[in-house]
C-alpha cells in the first residue's frame, strides 16, 4: 500500500531560465542519471516545506555556484512520464541577474544558446511544453 502512495505522489521541480546577453543557459545531464545526456534547465526537486523560490536559489547555488539577484515567475504545469508513471509539477523562473563565477558542479555540459536554436537539443520530455510555448512566441523571455 505504501508503494502505491509513492507512485501517485507528485514531485515538485523548479527550473531556471538563465538569460545573459540574449543567450539562454542549458545544461546536459550526465550519463549515469535518470534521462542520461538529456538537456534541461538548471534546477531540481523542491524539498518538503521549501518554496519554489527558495528551491531555485538553493539548486542554482548547488549546481552552478551562483547566487540569484533578480528573477521572476514564468509558468508552472504538470507532466506525467508515461513509462515510469512519475508525475511532476514544474515551476519555471526567468533569472535576469546573478552573481558568482559559474561552475559545472553536476552536469555533463553547460551551453549558452540562442533561443531560436532551442529545438536543436534533446530536452527532457517534461520541458517540452515550455519549449513549445517559447517557440510559439507565447513568452518574451529576454
C-alpha positions as CSV (number, residue, x, y, z in Angstrom):
1,X,0.0,0.0,0.0
2,X,2.8,2.4,0.9
3,X,4.5,1.8,-2.5
4,X,1.2,2.8,-4.3
5,X,1.2,6.1,-2.5
6,X,4.7,6.8,-3.5
7,X,3.9,6.2,-7.2
8,X,0.9,8.6,-7.0
9,X,2.9,11.3,-5.3
10,X,3.5,14.5,-7.4
11,X,7.2,15.5,-7.4
12,X,7.7,19.3,-7.4
13,X,10.5,20.5,-9.5
14,X,11.9,24.0,-10.2
15,X,13.9,25.2,-13.2
16,X,15.7,28.4,-14.1
17,X,15.9,30.0,-17.5
18,X,19.2,32.0,-17.1
19,X,19.5,34.8,-19.6
20,X,22.7,36.7,-20.3
21,X,23.4,38.8,-23.3
22,X,20.4,37.4,-25.3
23,X,21.6,33.8,-24.7
24,X,20.0,31.1,-22.6
25,X,21.9,28.6,-20.5
26,X,21.0,24.9,-20.9
27,X,22.5,22.0,-19.0
28,X,23.1,18.4,-20.1
29,X,22.6,15.6,-17.6
30,X,25.4,13.1,-17.0
31,X,25.4,9.6,-18.4
32,X,24.7,8.0,-15.0
33,X,21.4,9.8,-14.1
34,X,17.8,9.4,-15.0
35,X,17.3,10.5,-18.6
36,X,21.0,10.3,-19.4
37,X,22.5,13.1,-21.6
38,X,19.2,14.9,-22.0
39,X,19.3,18.7,-21.9
40,X,17.4,20.6,-19.2
41,X,17.2,23.9,-17.5
42,X,19.2,24.1,-14.3
43,X,17.2,23.4,-11.1
44,X,15.9,20.4,-9.3
45,X,13.5,18.9,-6.8
46,X,11.7,21.1,-4.2
47,X,12.3,19.8,-0.7
48,X,9.4,19.4,1.8
49,X,8.5,22.7,3.4
50,X,10.6,24.6,0.8
51,X,9.0,27.2,-1.5
52,X,9.8,27.0,-5.3
53,X,11.7,30.3,-5.0
54,X,13.9,29.0,-2.2
55,X,14.4,25.7,-4.0
56,X,15.5,27.7,-7.1
57,X,18.1,29.7,-5.1
58,X,19.4,26.5,-3.4
59,X,19.6,24.4,-6.5
60,X,21.4,27.0,-8.6
61,X,23.9,27.5,-5.8
62,X,24.5,23.8,-5.6
63,X,24.6,23.1,-9.4
64,X,26.2,26.2,-10.7
65,X,27.7,28.0,-7.7
66,X,25.8,31.2,-8.4
67,X,23.6,33.5,-6.3
68,X,20.4,34.8,-8.0
69,X,19.9,38.5,-7.7
70,X,16.8,39.0,-9.9
71,X,14.2,36.5,-11.1
72,X,10.5,36.3,-12.0
73,X,8.0,33.5,-12.2
74,X,7.3,32.4,-15.8
75,X,5.0,29.3,-15.7
76,X,4.1,26.1,-13.9
77,X,2.4,23.0,-15.2
78,X,2.0,19.2,-14.6
79,X,3.6,16.5,-16.6
80,X,3.5,12.7,-16.3
81,X,6.2,10.5,-17.6
82,X,4.2,7.6,-19.2
83,X,6.8,4.8,-18.8
84,X,7.7,5.5,-15.1
85,X,4.3,6.9,-14.2
86,X,6.2,9.7,-12.5
87,X,4.1,12.8,-12.1
88,X,5.9,16.2,-11.7
89,X,4.8,19.7,-11.1
90,X,7.2,22.0,-12.8
91,X,7.8,25.6,-11.8
92,X,9.9,27.8,-14.2
93,X,11.5,31.2,-13.5
94,X,13.5,33.6,-15.6
95,X,16.7,34.6,-14.0
96,X,17.8,38.1,-15.1
97,X,20.7,38.7,-12.9
98,X,23.1,36.5,-10.8
99,X,26.5,36.8,-9.2
100,X,29.3,34.4,-8.8
101,X,31.6,32.5,-11.1
102,X,29.5,29.8,-12.8
103,X,30.8,26.3,-12.3
104,X,29.7,22.9,-13.7
105,X,29.1,21.0,-10.5
106,X,26.6,18.3,-11.6
107,X,26.1,18.4,-15.3
108,X,28.0,16.9,-18.2
109,X,27.9,20.2,-20.2
110,X,26.6,23.7,-19.9
111,X,25.9,25.7,-23.0
112,X,24.8,29.2,-23.9
113,X,22.4,29.1,-26.9
114,X,20.3,31.4,-28.9
115,X,16.6,30.9,-28.2
116,X,15.9,30.2,-31.9
117,X,18.1,27.1,-31.6
118,X,16.4,25.6,-28.6
119,X,14.6,22.9,-30.7
120,X,18.0,21.5,-31.9
121,X,18.6,20.0,-28.4
122,X,17.2,16.7,-27.0
123,X,15.4,18.1,-23.9
124,X,13.7,16.2,-21.1
125,X,10.1,15.4,-22.1
126,X,8.8,17.4,-19.1
127,X,10.4,20.6,-20.5
128,X,8.8,20.2,-24.0
129,X,5.6,22.2,-23.1
130,X,7.7,25.2,-22.1
131,X,9.9,24.9,-25.2
132,X,6.9,24.7,-27.5
133,X,5.5,27.8,-25.9
134,X,8.8,29.6,-26.3
135,X,8.9,28.5,-30.0
136,X,5.3,29.8,-30.4
137,X,6.3,33.2,-29.0
138,X,3.9,32.9,-26.1
139,X,6.6,34.2,-23.8
140,X,9.1,37.0,-24.2
141,X,12.0,35.7,-22.2
142,X,14.5,38.4,-23.0
